[in-house]
């Protein structure tokens, strides 16, 4: 068998047998890196970053008068919590949407967080 054909069958077998979530995470990480965005796993507290990824979950947290929207952002390498303070709903910010976000990374309970990030909705293709 020719080396090119062997490589094709190896990749095909991998796609058919590997975990779909793992393949999706790898694809997102590659897309993010190709766009020039920073990988979430490389971001540290205090840095101003631009990241590209997908919203895994979006939740409106209305605690008394304090309304917040919290979203779990995932770029294939790590998760970051995005919080928009004083908002009950933002058009387009929905689970499964691909977004480019920019903001300063903070830390809450040992997890990465960005408050009031600038965002651009991207095509989900």
N, C-alpha and C positions, 0 to 999 in steps of 0.2 A: 504494500500500500504506500502511496506517495506521502511524503511528510505533510503536505498541505491538507490532504484528505484526512490523515490521522488527527491533525489539529482540529479540523472541523468536527469530526466525530467526538473528540474529547470535549469540545465546547458544548456540543449538542447534548451529550450525556450529562454534563454538569448542569445545564439549564433544566433538564428533565428530572434530575434527581435532587437538586439542592432545594433548600427551604426558600419559598417565594419571598418571604420577608427579608431574608439575607440578600437575595438577588436585587430586590427593590432598594435596599439600603446602599448596596454597592453602586447601583445605577445613579441614585440621588447624589452620592458622594462624588462620583465622576462628573456629573452635570454641574454641581456646585463648583468644583475645582476648575472645570473648563471655563466657567463664567468669570473667573477671577475673584470670586467671593472667598471669604475666610472660612475655614472649616471650624465647626463649633467645638470640636475636641481641642483645637489649638487656642481658643479664646480664653483669656484670663481676666479676672476682676480688674476693673478700671480702664480696660481698653475700649476704644471706639472702634466698632467692627461693622462690616457689611457681610451678611450671610444669605445664602439662597437655600430654601428647603420647603418642606411641606408641613402644614398644620395637622397634627394628629388629633387634637381635640380642642374645642373652643367652649368656654363656659362663662356665663354671665353670673357674677357674684354680687348680689345686691344686699349688702349688710347695712341695714338701717338706711342712713342717708349716703353712705359711701358706695357708689356703684363702680364696679370694675369689670373688665373683660379679661380673662386669663386664657391663654392659648399655649398648648404644648407644641413647640417648633422642633422639627427633626430634619437634619440635613444628611443623614446616612452615617454620621460619625458620632453624634451626641445630641442630647435634647437640651433645649433652652426654654425657660418659661417666659412668655411675652405678656406684659400687663399694661393695659390701657386704663389709666385711672380716670374716674368720673364719666365713664361711658357705659351705657346699657346695651348698645348694639352698634356695630360698625358694618356698613354695607360691604359685602364681599369677603369679610373675615368669617370663614366657615371651615369646618372640618374637611380635610382633603385638598384644600386650595394650596397652590404653590405660590410662595411669596418671597420677595427680596426684602430683607429688613436691615435697618441701620440704626445703631444706638450704642450706648455705653453698657458694658457688661457689669452686672453687680452680682451679689451673692445673697441668697436667703435660705436658711436651713441647709447650708452646704451645697446648694444647687445654683446653677447659673440662671440669671434672670435679667431681662432688659425691660425697663419701665418706659412707657410711651414711645415705642420705637416708630421711626419713619418706616413706611412700608409701601411696596409696589406689588400689586397683584400680577402674576405671570400666567401665561397659558399653561394648562395642565398637560400639555402634550409631552 
